Amino acid sequence: MEWWIDFAKGPLFALTFLIMILGLARHVVLQIYNLFVSKGGRLKNVSWKSIFSDMAGWALPVKHMIKGTVVFSSLSIIFHAALILVALLLTDHIVLWEGFLGIGLPEIGRAFADALTIIVMASILGLLACRIFIKRLRAMSMKSDYYLLILIFLPVMFGFMAGHPGVNPFTWELAMLLHLLSAELLFVVIPFCKLAHIVLYFFDRLSPIHWQLKPGAGDKVAHALFGKEAKV
């Protein structure tokens, strides 16, 4: 088991992380080409101030919440914030960033990390419940939406188990190995699914100059899903 853990922490981590980075970089290159080469003419007289203001507004989309999505949107905001903090600033993760990327990041305390981890798991379960029990969210959810939430939940859960023997039904070695393998599976999946919004968020918000559908299509989709009060 120790050999498998070392392998998962070393070569397998490096390989899967590289797949994720290269896959996301491909998205960025294609988007930049499409924006500046294929649609370069649209960049003339663009109101960048308005675009960046809109981008900031969607980063914390409180004003975009509409009836029936407040709980889901709030859970999503909490989930993203807590997950980013744990993924980047947990002491054990910082060791990996320093070893593979040479990046030193500030650490968060173990108690704070534990609280954030519990928040992440609770948020994921809440998002799953919303997609299952709220009719309009269930109607717009695909099977992949459920699978991705579960896939994100697994490494968080196994990581928490590995750090807390009292709630761990497995050995520490097995919990740690499952944590590593499930996280590395997530690395491989990210560039090939909607989780690629990690890097595509910026381009998604360039809709005035980078819109991929016919003008007005976004409003029609929003109205069909959420009613006439919806705005995009």
C-alpha positions as CSV (number, residue, x, y, z in Angstrom):
1,M,0.0,0.0,0.0
2,E,2.8,2.4,0.8
3,W,4.3,1.9,-2.7
4,W,0.9,2.8,-4.3
5,I,0.6,5.9,-2.1
6,D,4.1,7.0,-3.2
7,F,3.3,6.3,-6.8
8,A,0.0,8.3,-6.6
9,K,1.8,11.2,-4.9
10,G,4.6,11.2,-7.4
11,P,4.5,10.1,-11.0
12,L,0.7,9.6,-11.2
13,F,0.0,13.1,-9.7
14,A,2.5,14.7,-12.1
15,L,0.9,12.9,-15.1
16,T,-2.7,13.7,-14.3
17,F,-1.9,17.3,-13.3
18,L,-0.1,17.7,-16.6
19,I,-3.1,16.4,-18.5
20,M,-5.3,18.9,-16.7
21,I,-3.0,21.8,-17.3
22,L,-2.5,21.0,-21.0
23,G,-6.2,20.3,-21.5
24,L,-7.1,23.7,-20.0
25,A,-4.3,25.4,-21.9
26,R,-5.8,24.0,-25.1
27,H,-9.2,25.6,-24.3
28,V,-7.5,29.0,-23.6
29,V,-5.5,28.9,-26.8
30,L,-8.6,28.0,-28.9
31,Q,-10.7,30.7,-27.2
32,I,-8.0,33.4,-27.7
33,Y,-7.6,32.4,-31.4
34,N,-11.4,32.5,-31.9
35,L,-11.7,35.9,-30.1
36,F,-8.7,37.8,-31.5
37,V,-8.3,36.1,-34.9
38,S,-11.7,34.9,-36.1
39,K,-13.6,37.8,-34.4
40,G,-10.9,40.4,-34.2
41,G,-13.1,43.0,-35.8
42,R,-15.5,42.9,-32.9
43,L,-12.9,44.3,-30.5
44,K,-13.0,47.8,-32.0
45,N,-14.7,50.3,-29.7
46,V,-15.4,47.6,-27.1
47,S,-16.5,48.9,-23.7
48,W,-14.0,46.9,-21.6
49,K,-15.0,48.7,-18.4
50,S,-18.5,47.4,-18.8
51,I,-17.4,43.9,-19.6
52,F,-15.1,43.7,-16.6
53,S,-17.8,45.2,-14.4
54,D,-20.2,42.5,-15.6
55,M,-17.5,39.8,-15.0
56,A,-17.1,41.0,-11.4
57,G,-20.8,41.0,-10.9
58,W,-21.1,37.3,-12.0
59,A,-18.2,36.3,-9.8
60,L,-20.5,37.0,-6.9
61,P,-23.9,36.8,-8.7
62,V,-26.1,38.1,-5.9
63,K,-27.9,40.6,-8.1
64,H,-28.5,37.9,-10.7
65,M,-30.4,35.6,-8.4
66,I,-34.0,35.1,-9.3
67,K,-37.0,33.4,-7.6
68,G,-36.4,29.6,-7.3
69,T,-32.6,29.7,-7.5
70,V,-31.5,31.6,-4.4
71,V,-30.7,28.6,-2.4
72,F,-28.9,26.8,-5.2
73,S,-26.9,29.9,-6.2
74,S,-26.0,30.6,-2.5
75,L,-24.8,27.1,-2.1
76,S,-22.8,27.3,-5.3
77,I,-21.0,30.5,-4.2
78,I,-20.2,29.0,-0.8
79,F,-19.0,25.7,-2.4
80,H,-16.7,27.4,-4.9
81,A,-15.1,29.7,-2.2
82,A,-14.5,26.9,0.3
83,L,-13.3,24.4,-2.2
84,I,-10.7,26.9,-3.7
85,L,-9.4,27.7,-0.2
86,V,-9.0,24.1,0.8
87,A,-7.5,22.9,-2.5
88,L,-4.9,25.7,-2.5
89,L,-4.1,26.5,1.1
90,L,-4.3,23.2,3.0
91,T,-0.9,22.4,4.4
92,D,-0.6,19.0,2.8
93,H,-1.5,20.4,-0.6
94,I,1.0,23.3,-0.3
95,V,3.7,20.6,-0.1
96,L,2.6,19.3,-3.5
97,W,2.5,22.8,-5.0
98,E,6.0,23.5,-3.7
99,G,7.4,20.2,-4.9
100,F,6.0,20.2,-8.4
101,L,5.5,23.9,-9.2
102,G,7.9,25.6,-6.8
103,I,5.0,27.8,-5.6
104,G,4.9,28.8,-1.9
105,L,1.4,29.7,-0.6
106,P,0.2,30.8,2.8
107,E,-1.2,28.0,5.0
108,I,-4.6,27.9,6.7
109,G,-4.9,26.3,10.1
110,R,-6.1,22.7,10.5
111,A,-9.3,23.7,12.4
112,F,-10.2,26.2,9.7
113,A,-9.4,23.7,6.9
114,D,-11.6,21.1,8.7
115,A,-14.5,23.6,8.9
116,L,-14.1,24.5,5.2
117,T,-14.0,20.8,4.2
118,I,-17.2,20.1,6.1
119,I,-18.8,23.2,4.4
120,V,-17.7,21.9,0.9
121,M,-19.2,18.5,1.6
122,A,-22.4,20.0,2.9
123,S,-22.6,22.3,0.0
124,I,-22.2,19.5,-2.5
125,L,-25.0,17.5,-0.8
126,G,-27.2,20.6,-0.9
127,L,-26.5,21.2,-4.6
128,L,-27.4,17.5,-5.3
129,A,-30.6,17.9,-3.3
130,C,-31.5,21.0,-5.2
131,R,-31.0,19.3,-8.6
132,I,-33.0,16.3,-7.4
133,F,-36.0,18.0,-5.7
134,I,-36.4,21.4,-7.3
135,K,-38.3,20.9,-10.5
136,R,-36.8,23.6,-12.7
137,L,-33.3,22.6,-11.7
138,R,-34.0,19.0,-12.2
139,A,-35.4,19.8,-15.7
140,M,-32.1,21.5,-16.7
141,S,-29.8,19.0,-15.1
142,M,-28.0,16.3,-17.1
143,K,-26.6,13.1,-15.7
144,S,-23.1,14.6,-15.9
145,D,-24.1,17.3,-13.4
146,Y,-24.8,14.7,-10.8
147,Y,-21.7,12.6,-11.7
148,L,-19.4,15.7,-11.4
149,L,-20.7,16.7,-8.0
150,I,-20.1,13.1,-6.8
151,L,-16.7,13.1,-8.4
152,I,-15.8,16.3,-6.5
153,F,-17.3,15.0,-3.3
154,L,-15.1,11.8,-3.2
155,P,-11.6,13.3,-2.8
156,V,-12.9,15.8,-0.3
157,M,-14.6,13.0,1.8
158,F,-11.6,10.6,1.6
159,G,-9.2,13.4,2.5
160,F,-11.3,14.3,5.5
161,M,-11.4,10.6,6.5
162,A,-7.6,10.3,6.2
163,G,-7.1,13.2,8.6
164,H,-9.7,12.1,11.1
165,P,-9.4,8.4,12.2
166,G,-12.5,8.7,14.4
167,V,-14.7,9.0,11.3
168,N,-12.6,6.8,9.0
169,P,-14.0,3.2,8.5
170,F,-10.8,2.4,6.5
171,T,-7.2,2.3,7.3
172,W,-5.3,5.6,6.9
173,E,-3.4,4.1,4.0
174,L,-6.6,3.1,2.1
175,A,-8.3,6.5,2.8
176,M,-5.3,8.4,1.6
177,L,-4.9,6.3,-1.6
178,L,-8.6,6.7,-2.4
179,H,-8.2,10.5,-1.8
180,L,-5.3,10.7,-4.2
181,L,-6.8,8.5,-6.9
182,S,-10.2,10.2,-6.9
183,A,-8.5,13.6,-7.0
184,E,-6.3,12.5,-9.9
185,L,-9.3,11.2,-11.7
186,L,-10.9,14.6,-11.3
187,F,-7.7,16.2,-12.8
188,V,-8.1,14.1,-15.9
189,V,-11.8,14.8,-16.3
190,I,-11.7,18.6,-15.7
191,P,-10.6,19.7,-19.3
192,F,-13.2,17.5,-20.9
193,C,-16.4,18.7,-19.1
194,K,-18.1,21.8,-17.8
195,L,-15.5,22.0,-15.0
196,A,-13.3,23.6,-17.7
197,H,-15.0,26.9,-16.7
198,I,-12.1,27.2,-14.3
199,V,-10.4,28.9,-17.2
200,L,-13.3,29.6,-19.5
201,Y,-15.2,31.8,-17.1
202,F,-13.5,34.9,-18.5
203,F,-14.4,34.0,-22.1
204,D,-18.0,33.1,-21.1
205,R,-18.5,36.6,-19.8
206,L,-17.3,38.2,-23.0
207,S,-20.8,37.6,-24.5
208,P,-21.1,41.1,-26.1
209,I,-18.2,40.3,-28.5
210,H,-17.7,36.5,-28.1
211,W,-21.3,35.2,-28.1
212,Q,-21.5,31.8,-29.7
213,L,-25.2,31.7,-30.4
214,K,-27.6,33.9,-32.4
215,P,-28.4,37.3,-30.8
216,G,-31.2,36.9,-28.3
217,A,-30.8,33.2,-27.9
218,G,-29.6,33.5,-24.4
219,D,-32.7,35.5,-23.3
220,K,-34.9,32.9,-25.0
221,V,-33.2,30.0,-23.1
222,A,-33.4,31.9,-19.8
223,H,-37.1,32.7,-20.3
224,A,-37.9,29.2,-21.2
225,L,-36.3,27.8,-18.1
226,F,-37.1,30.5,-15.5
227,G,-39.9,32.6,-16.9
228,K,-40.0,36.2,-18.2
229,E,-38.4,37.7,-15.1
230,A,-35.1,36.0,-15.9
231,K,-32.1,38.0,-17.1
232,V,-28.9,37.0,-18.7
